[in-house]
Amino acid sequence: MTTPVGALSDLRVLDLSRILAGPWATQMLGDLGADIIKIERPGSGDDTRGWGPPYADDITGDAAADAAARSAYFCSVNRNKRSLAIDITSEDGATILRDLAAHADILVENFKVGGLAKYGLDYETLRAINPALVYCSITGFGMNGPDAQRAGYDFMIQGMGGLMSVTGEPDGMPMKIGVALVDVLTGTNAATAILAAVMHAQRTGTGQHIDMSLFDVSVASLANQALNYLVSEKVPGRLGNAHPNIVPYQAFATADGHVILAVGNDSQFRKFCAVAGCDGLADDPAYATNRARVENRQELLPHITAVFQTQTTGWWLDKLAAVGVPAGPINSIDAVLDEPQARQRGLSASIADDLLGSVPTIASPMRLSETPPQATLPPPRLGAHSREVLSELLTMDSARLDKLVADGIIGDAS
């Protein structure tokens, strides 16, 4: 069977990003076949290499060896990439990167605003070399505005961008989401913007600068909550697991655990009531429609809370599934990956690795019938592809590469 060619196999990406948002975007492109060249600082690399335990590699206590290691965090966003360890702060390193930019379709970076200009690696300089280059800058607050120079991290942006104001119990502390979701959403938005810009460049020969901000993404991701405010001028608050616009749509305690009930329409509510033995609620004008249920939330919920506690989680899931009422368990991560649906869809996978035999990964959720995403390269050791990339793209010979390594311009872990 022939391995399908990735949809983006004709694209080359210089990835100067680190941590999560940028690497998430480039991993998405790499899954779809793009050649991702991850640019890292020799001797240290991406900060997340050291964000452990746990680590995929053994940690020996040797600083140089451990700097090349791969934490689980690093592995989560750096498959399908080649690592080029190069000191871009040096004149030679910056020159090499400019030469590489001439051979690239896309560059992704998350330095502070203007941080790459002093090395001659800013958009204006590189587009003079490669007018079709798509250059994506990911920052905390964007290229302009009073906060443009501020560093931005997912946690603080979740708070400042409004997400934490609607997350958590009404009487509890505002809570962040359990993963760095603003970074993930920013990476996903960045990948979408990049592909739009690539299509434009392929039509016109002209690249562009993409200004992607964590703060902007956080505000945009408020979705219905932001519009609830703009339409009503009432500031949404925290509702725990409840939904601001749908009732009942939250978690309920059962006799032995919890169930998420996600009633999306009046027909489903009537079916739920039939299973629960409380048909009178569906017939009551105060609860018969979603609008009425939202308006009378406080009166309705005690009835539903009480009835859920009369049966086990398994009983509720079986009965509600039988009548087509959306409901589900609250799984721990091990239980998620053991779900029959997760196993059937192959969500937990592995990638062959020369050093370890294999490295675990979570599969891409993108399913394309003709050009499916593939996990072909494991998360790289620091500098593992330095010689390969420079000999391939810039035709450097062994003597030149040896000198660059000796001078500390590039790192080599091949």
C-alpha positions in Angstrom: 0.0 0.0 0.0 1.4 3.4 -1.0 1.7 5.9 1.7 -0.4 9.0 0.7 1.5 12.2 0.1 0.6 14.9 2.6 -1.6 17.7 1.5 1.1 20.3 2.4 4.1 18.3 1.3 5.3 21.1 -1.0 5.5 23.6 1.9 8.6 24.3 4.0 8.3 26.1 7.3 11.0 27.7 9.4 9.7 27.4 13.0 11.3 29.9 15.3 8.6 29.5 17.9 8.8 27.7 21.3 6.5 26.7 24.2 3.0 25.9 22.9 1.0 28.2 20.6 3.6 28.4 17.8 4.7 24.8 18.0 1.0 23.7 18.1 0.5 25.6 14.8 3.5 24.1 13.1 2.8 20.6 14.3 -0.6 20.9 12.6 1.1 21.8 9.4 3.7 19.1 9.9 1.0 16.5 10.4 -0.4 17.4 7.0 3.0 16.9 5.3 4.8 20.3 5.5 8.6 20.1 6.1 9.0 21.8 9.5 12.5 23.0 10.4 12.5 23.8 14.1 15.0 26.4 14.9 16.5 26.1 18.4 19.3 27.6 20.4 22.3 25.3 20.7 22.8 23.9 24.2 19.3 24.7 25.5 16.6 24.5 22.8 12.9 25.0 23.3 12.2 25.8 26.9 9.7 22.9 27.2 12.4 20.3 26.7 13.0 20.7 30.4 9.4 21.0 31.5 9.2 17.7 33.3 9.0 15.2 34.7 7.8 13.1 33.0 10.4 12.8 30.2 10.5 10.5 27.2 14.3 10.4 27.5 16.4 9.3 30.5 17.6 12.3 32.5 21.2 11.7 33.4 22.3 14.8 35.3 24.7 15.7 32.5 23.6 19.3 31.6 24.6 19.0 27.9 22.9 15.7 27.4 19.8 16.7 29.4 19.4 19.9 27.3 18.7 17.7 24.3 16.1 15.7 26.2 12.4 15.5 25.3 9.9 16.0 28.1 6.3 14.8 27.6 5.3 18.4 27.2 7.8 19.0 24.4 6.7 15.7 22.7 3.1 16.8 22.7 3.7 19.6 20.2 6.9 18.8 18.3 6.3 15.7 16.2 6.9 15.8 12.5 9.7 18.4 12.8 13.5 18.5 12.1 15.6 20.3 14.7 18.2 22.8 13.5 20.2 24.1 16.5 21.6 27.5 15.4 22.7 30.6 17.3 20.7 33.3 15.5 22.2 36.0 17.8 25.5 35.5 16.0 26.2 37.2 12.6 26.9 33.9 10.9 23.8 32.2 12.4 21.6 35.1 11.4 23.1 35.0 7.9 22.4 31.3 7.6 18.8 31.8 8.7 18.3 34.5 6.1 19.6 32.1 3.5 17.2 29.5 4.7 14.3 32.0 4.5 14.9 32.3 0.8 14.0 28.6 0.5 11.0 28.7 2.9 7.3 29.3 2.3 6.4 30.1 5.9 8.1 31.4 9.0 6.5 31.2 12.4 8.0 33.1 15.4 6.9 34.2 18.9 9.6 36.6 20.0 8.6 39.8 21.6 7.4 42.5 19.3 10.4 43.7 17.2 12.7 41.2 18.9 14.0 39.7 15.6 14.7 43.0 13.9 18.1 43.4 15.5 19.2 40.1 13.9 17.9 41.1 10.5 15.2 38.4 10.8 12.1 40.6 10.9 9.4 40.5 8.2 10.5 43.6 6.3 14.0 42.2 5.9 13.0 38.7 4.9 10.3 39.7 2.5 13.0 41.6 0.5 14.8 38.3 0.2 11.6 36.2 -0.4 8.6 38.3 -1.4 6.2 35.3 -1.2 7.1 34.5 2.4 4.2 34.0 4.8 5.5 35.4 8.1 3.4 34.6 11.2 4.2 36.5 14.5 2.5 35.1 17.6 2.6 37.4 20.6 0.7 38.0 23.8 -1.1 41.2 22.8 -0.4 41.9 19.1 1.8 44.2 17.1 0.2 47.5 18.3 -1.7 48.9 21.3 -0.7 49.9 24.8 0.1 46.3 25.8 2.1 45.4 22.7 5.4 45.2 24.5 4.1 43.1 27.4 4.9 39.4 27.6 1.8 37.3 27.5 1.3 33.8 29.0 -1.7 31.6 28.6 -2.7 31.7 32.3 -2.7 35.5 32.6 -4.4 35.8 29.2 -7.2 33.4 30.4 -7.8 35.8 33.2 -7.3 39.1 31.4 -9.2 37.9 28.3 -12.3 37.0 30.2 -12.3 33.2 30.1 -11.7 32.8 33.8 -14.6 35.2 34.6 -17.0 32.5 33.3 -15.1 29.4 34.5 -15.6 28.0 38.0 -18.4 27.8 40.6 -20.5 30.9 41.2 -19.2 31.3 44.8 -15.7 29.9 44.2 -12.5 31.3 42.9 -12.3 32.0 39.1 -10.6 29.1 37.5 -8.4 28.6 34.5 -9.1 25.8 32.1 -7.1 22.6 32.8 -4.9 22.9 29.7 -3.4 26.0 28.2 -6.3 26.3 25.9 -5.6 29.9 24.8 -2.3 28.7 23.5 -3.9 25.8 21.7 -6.6 28.0 20.2 -4.0 30.5 19.1 -2.0 27.8 17.4 -5.1 26.5 15.6 -6.1 30.0 14.5 -2.5 30.7 13.4 -2.5 27.5 11.3 -5.7 28.6 9.6 -4.4 32.1 8.9 -1.2 30.7 7.6 -2.9 28.5 5.1 -5.1 31.4 3.9 -2.0 33.5 3.4 -0.3 30.6 1.5 -3.2 30.4 -0.9 -3.0 34.1 -1.5 0.8 33.9 -2.1 0.4 31.0 -4.5 -2.2 33.1 -6.5 -0.3 36.4 -6.4 3.3 35.7 -5.5 3.0 38.0 -2.6 3.4 36.9 1.0 2.2 38.7 4.1 2.7 39.3 7.8 0.2 37.6 10.1 -0.3 39.3 13.5 -1.6 36.6 15.8 -2.3 37.6 19.5 -3.2 35.4 22.4 -5.3 38.2 23.8 -7.3 38.6 20.6 -7.9 34.8 20.5 -9.0 34.7 24.1 -11.6 37.5 23.5 -12.8 35.9 20.2 -13.2 32.5 22.0 -15.7 34.0 24.4 -18.2 33.3 21.6 -21.8 33.3 22.9 -20.8 34.7 26.3 -19.4 37.8 24.7 -22.5 38.2 22.5 -24.7 37.6 25.5 -23.1 40.7 27.0 -23.2 42.8 23.9 -26.9 42.0 23.3 -28.1 42.3 26.9 -25.4 44.5 28.5 -25.5 42.1 31.4 -22.1 40.8 32.4 -22.0 36.9 32.4 -20.8 35.3 35.5 -19.6 31.9 36.6 -22.2 29.1 36.5 -20.0 26.1 37.4 -20.9 23.3 34.9 -24.1 25.0 33.9 -24.8 26.7 30.5 -25.9 30.3 30.3 -28.3 29.7 27.4 -29.5 26.1 27.8 -31.1 24.2 30.7 -30.6 21.4 31.7 -27.0 21.3 30.4 -24.6 20.5 33.2 -23.2 17.8 35.4 -25.3 16.1 38.0 -24.4 13.8 40.9 -25.7 10.2 40.6 -25.9 7.5 43.3 -22.3 6.5 42.6 -20.7 9.3 40.5 -21.6 12.0 38.0 -23.3 12.3 34.7 -23.2 15.2 32.2 -26.7 15.9 30.8 -26.7 18.0 27.6 -30.3 18.6 26.7 -30.3 20.6 23.5 -33.9 20.9 22.6 -37.4 20.5 24.0 -37.9 17.1 22.5 -34.8 15.8 24.3 -36.1 17.3 27.6 -39.4 15.5 27.2 -37.5 12.2 26.6 -35.3 12.8 29.6 -38.4 13.4 31.8 -39.9 10.1 30.6 -36.8 8.2 31.6 -36.6 10.1 34.9 -40.2 9.4 35.7 -41.1 13.1 36.0 -43.2 13.7 32.9 -45.0 16.5 34.7 -42.0 18.7 34.4 -42.2 18.5 30.6 -45.9 19.4 30.6 -45.4 22.3 33.0 -45.4 25.6 31.0 -42.7 26.9 33.3 -40.3 24.2 31.9 -41.8 23.1 28.6 -39.5 25.3 26.4 -35.8 26.1 26.7 -36.6 29.8 27.2 -38.8 28.9 30.1 -36.3 26.5 31.6 -33.5 29.2 31.4 -35.8 31.8 33.0 -36.9 29.3 35.7 -33.5 27.6 36.2 -33.4 27.9 40.0 -36.8 26.3 40.4 -36.2 23.4 38.0 -32.7 22.3 38.9 -33.5 20.9 42.4 -36.0 18.5 40.8 -33.5 17.2 38.4 -30.7 17.1 41.0 -32.9 14.9 43.3 -33.9 12.4 40.6 -30.4 11.8 39.4 -29.3 10.7 42.8 -31.8 7.8 42.7 -29.8 5.8 40.1 -26.2 4.9 39.3 -24.1 6.5 36.6 -24.3 3.4 34.4 -28.1 3.2 34.7 -28.5 6.8 33.6 -26.1 6.5 30.7 -27.7 3.3 29.4 -31.3 4.6 29.7 -30.6 8.0 28.2 -28.6 6.6 25.3 -31.5 4.3 24.5 -33.8 7.3 23.9 -31.2 9.6 22.2 -30.7 12.0 25.0 -27.1 13.3 25.0 -25.3 12.3 28.2 -21.8 11.1 29.2 -19.4 10.3 32.0 -16.7 12.6 33.4 -13.7 10.6 32.4 -10.2 10.7 33.8 -7.5 10.9 31.0 -6.8 7.1 31.3 -10.5 6.4 31.0 -10.8 8.7 28.0 -8.0 6.8 26.1 -9.6 3.5 27.0 -13.0 4.5 25.7 -14.0 2.1 22.8 -14.6 5.1 20.6 -11.1 6.4 21.3 -9.6 3.0 20.6 -11.5 2.6 17.4 -10.4 6.1 16.2 -6.8 5.4 17.2 -6.4 8.5 19.3 -3.5 7.1 21.3 -0.7 6.2 18.9 3.1 5.9 18.7 5.9 7.1 16.5 9.0 5.1 15.7 12.1 6.5 17.3 15.7 5.5 16.7 16.7 6.0 20.4 13.7 4.7 22.3 12.1 2.4 19.8 8.9 4.4 19.9 7.5 7.6 21.4 3.8 7.9 22.4 1.6 10.6 20.9 -2.0 11.7 20.6 -3.2 11.4 17.0 -4.2 14.4 15.0 -8.0 14.9 15.0 -8.0 15.9 11.3 -9.4 13.1 9.1 -8.9 13.6 5.4 -10.0 10.9 3.0 -7.2 11.4 0.4 -4.4 13.1 2.3 -4.7 12.0 6.0 -2.3 13.5 8.6 0.6 11.2 9.4 3.0 11.0 12.3 6.3 10.1 10.5 8.9 11.9 12.6 9.3 11.7 16.4 9.9 14.8 18.4 13.5 15.6 17.6 16.5 15.6 19.8 18.1 19.0 20.0 20.1 19.6 16.8 19.4 16.2 15.4 19.0 17.5 11.9 21.3 20.4 11.8 23.8 18.9 9.3 21.0 17.3 7.3 19.1 20.6 6.8 22.1 22.8 6.0 23.6 20.3 3.6 20.3 19.7 1.9 19.1 23.3 1.5 22.3 25.3 1.5 24.6 22.6 0.0 27.1 23.0 2.9 29.9 20.4 2.8 31.3 18.5 5.8 34.2 20.9 6.4 31.9 23.9 6.6 29.5 22.1 8.9 32.4 20.9 11.1 33.6 24.5 11.5 30.1 25.8 12.3 29.9 23.2 15.1 33.4 24.0 16.4 32.6 27.7 16.5 29.3 27.1 18.4 27.2 28.5 15.6 25.2 25.3 15.2 24.6 22.3 17.5 24.8 18.8 16.3 23.1 15.8 18.0 23.0 13.6 14.9 
